[in-house]
Amino acid sequence: MVSATPSSLEGLDGHSLVITCPVAWGDMDAAQHVNNTVYFRYFESARIAYFERIAFGLDFPHSIGPILAHTQCRFRFPLTYPDTVSVGTGVTGLGEDRFVMRFTVISHRHGKVAAQGDGLIVSYDYRNQQKVPLPAEVRAAIIALEGFDAAHPPALSK
């Protein structure tokens, strides 16, 4: 089967950052497909790459940084070895002390969406163990990376 390339994969439009991950043999479970927990690792890898891009929490745990408050995943297609996935992510809503990231996992081998999900990220002061407002430079970096209107970035949906 001919593998797709990340640039030809449908479903990644609108994601501000895309990473590529191999599907490892050991990622499969007894049912011979990638275990559901691995999809959350794909999300995590994309999330960390995003945090690195916006310089948020790079001094963890000694400063203000991100903490994952909630995440969910909709499994759409079972992945198997051998394959490679592209994982797209981006921010869909900003609050005073939090933002929502979306994730899309796409199989190169099959050229289709394997999973979609989101995560609620809260700005957290690890020293004082409490949520705090997003640092201004982090908010500005998100707005720039996403191409949001700085005066009216998308609010979190209720």
C-alpha angles and dihedrals in degrees: 000000000000113000121226122234122233092251091055097047115112116219099047097089111118094026109120095204131033127186130183125226131181119234105237124212089236091057089074122091134208090287088062096243132098109286116247092242091063092064088061088053089053088052090048093051091052091044092053091047088053092049089051090051093052094037094237119155097353089141093053128189096014099064145020112312145145126293124187109238099174140358137178138181136203110206110214107165131015114245121213137183126296101047144102125222134206115213117202123195140174142151118269101179140017129208131177094269104010148038138198122235125196125208134200123187116199128189114229091199094056100024094226143105113277098178144355130196148142141225135208111224120196126197105240135190102217094191094055095028098230140109117262136182116283109268110256092239091053092049090049092049092051092048091049095046093047095042092234123165100260092216093051114023114174111278123225113269114244 
